[in-house]
Amino acid sequence: MSLLEINDLRIEYVSARGPFKAVDGVSFTIERGEIFGLAGESGCGKSTTAYGIGRLLRGPARIAGGSIRFDGTELTELSDAQFDAYRWARISIVLQSAMNNLNPVMKIKEQLIDAILAHRKATLRSDALRQAGELMELVDLPKDRLERFPHELSGGMRQRVVIAMALALRPELIIMDEPTTALDVITQKGIIDKIIELKRAFGFSVLFITHDLPLMLEICDRIGVMYAGRIAEIATRERMLAGARHPYTQGLLRSFPSLTGPRVRLEGIPGSTPDLIAPPQGCRFRERCPHALPQCGNEAPFVLEDRDGRVSCHLYAKEEAFDEAAVASP
Ligand SMILES: Nc1ncnc2c1ncn2[C@@H]1O[C@H](COP(=O)(O)OP(=O)(O)OP(=O)(O)O)[C@@H](O)[C@H]1O
């Protein structure tokens, strides 16, 4: 059994123009100890998927259907009080800006102690303080920073504190939504290295969201690529590095500098994402797809599933119709 099994998840927001599904039939699994990435252009539904799992949806939002099974338990059926037993203890979340995770008027020490005591009420405060010190050591922060307020720390240090908080109760899954985007490149590297080191030490799984596809290719075991509320492709890291299969993933990869190959002009993907209030029939990427076929306009994409992953695209209904030369390598 996978640690997390998302099946046909649908999440609806209400906008001034009416309701729309920001997540519309998303399915994927995360295995124990796996780093699973969610990629895709802005607005494709990555954060909404993550917030749906972590019960952090904001605004007029609701889970309109589908299933979120965590270690065999259907999370969508839990009351808020029942879900509280999972939050931080089994599933924790690290958001983009540490200031969204930290209370600006509380010392770091109090916030870490609160995180520990919230679920382990029997723990003595002195024990919690010792654990807070150990958590600081885990993320390479000097213990004297426990006495500081968040604004007295650098952005990188704050994000390390948030990672320490996320780890406090040794959760099995940590959702990280753009955890290093707000930081400079050197600080980003230090934090990513730390996340990998801690993952190796503790064996938790990560749902990792970022715009940075090259970074994702460096650290994720598998990557799900979202487009307009749906998953276009799920691929192992090896598959992605050897050549993505969905034309959208190929376009995304061409929009980033190559990790290893020669310098080439970055192409980007012409066109823009569809209006989710009235999404197109058939394949949602069709309008921008250089390989679109007549059936892409009205038939739901063919789904090919194999050991490399899953790709939703009519090109794979007849594999010989696919032009291998179109495969993009990062
Ligand atoms: N609280 C909200 N109320 C209404 N619409 C929302 C809300 N949050 C997000 N949306 C819309 O839902 C869609 C998906 O947004 P989401 O933030 O999940 O995408 P994303 O892929 O995470 O984008 P980004 O990479 O920019 O964070 C977008 O059209 C967005 O405008």
The ligand as a Tripos MOL2 file, in Angstrom:
@<TRIPOS>MOLECULE
LIG
   31    33     1     0     0
SMALL
NO_CHARGES

@<TRIPOS>ATOM
      1 N1         -8.6490   30.8850   -2.8450 N.pl3     1 LIG1
      2 C1         -8.9200   30.8600   -4.1420 C.ar      1 LIG1
      3 N2        -10.1180   31.2910   -4.6220 N.ar      1 LIG1
      4 C2        -10.4020   31.2550   -5.9410 C.ar      1 LIG1
      5 N3         -9.5430   30.7920   -6.8850 N.ar      1 LIG1
      6 C3         -8.3530   30.3450   -6.4740 C.ar      1 LIG1
      7 C4         -7.9580   30.3560   -5.0910 C.ar      1 LIG1
      8 N4         -6.7060   29.8550   -4.9970 N.ar      1 LIG1
      9 C5         -6.3140   29.5410   -6.2490 C.ar      1 LIG1
     10 N5         -7.2920   29.8400   -7.1450 N.ar      1 LIG1
     11 C6         -7.2660   29.6100   -8.5890 C.3       1 LIG1
     12 O1         -7.1870   28.2010   -8.7920 O.3       1 LIG1
     13 C7         -6.3210   27.9020   -9.8770 C.3       1 LIG1
     14 C8         -5.1990   27.0040   -9.3970 C.3       1 LIG1
     15 O2         -4.3800   27.7510   -8.5040 O.3       1 LIG1
     16 P1         -3.1440   27.1100   -7.7240 P.3       1 LIG1
     17 O3         -2.6080   28.1650   -6.7960 O.co2     1 LIG1
     18 O4         -3.5260   25.8050   -7.1540 O.co2     1 LIG1
     19 O5         -2.1290   26.8530   -8.9030 O.3       1 LIG1
     20 P2         -0.5580   26.6040   -8.8420 P.3       1 LIG1
     21 O6         -0.2720   25.6330   -9.9030 O.co2     1 LIG1
     22 O7         -0.1430   26.2440   -7.4610 O.co2     1 LIG1
     23 O8          0.0070   28.0160   -9.2340 O.3       1 LIG1
     24 P3          1.3160   28.7740   -8.6930 P.3       1 LIG1
     25 O9          2.4470   27.9860   -9.2360 O.co2     1 LIG1
     26 O10         1.1910   30.1350   -9.2500 O.co2     1 LIG1
     27 O11         1.2260   28.7360   -7.1890 O.co2     1 LIG1
     28 C9         -5.8680   29.2380  -10.4420 C.3       1 LIG1
     29 O12        -6.7320   29.5780  -11.5010 O.3       1 LIG1
     30 C10        -6.0440   30.1790   -9.2760 C.3       1 LIG1
     31 O13        -6.2920   31.4930   -9.7300 O.3       1 LIG1
@<TRIPOS>BOND
     1     1     2 1
     2     2     3 ar
     3     2     7 ar
     4     3     4 ar
     5     4     5 ar
     6     5     6 ar
     7     6     7 ar
     8     6    10 ar
     9     7     8 ar
    10     8     9 ar
    11     9    10 ar
    12    10    11 1
    13    11    12 1
    14    11    30 1
    15    12    13 1
    16    13    14 1
    17    13    28 1
    18    14    15 1
    19    15    16 1
    20    16    17 2
    21    16    18 1
    22    16    19 1
    23    19    20 1
    24    20    21 2
    25    20    22 1
    26    20    23 1
    27    23    24 1
    28    24    25 2
    29    24    26 1
    30    24    27 1
    31    28    29 1
    32    28    30 1
    33    30    31 1
@<TRIPOS>SUBSTRUCTURE
     1 LIG1         1 GROUP 0 **** ****
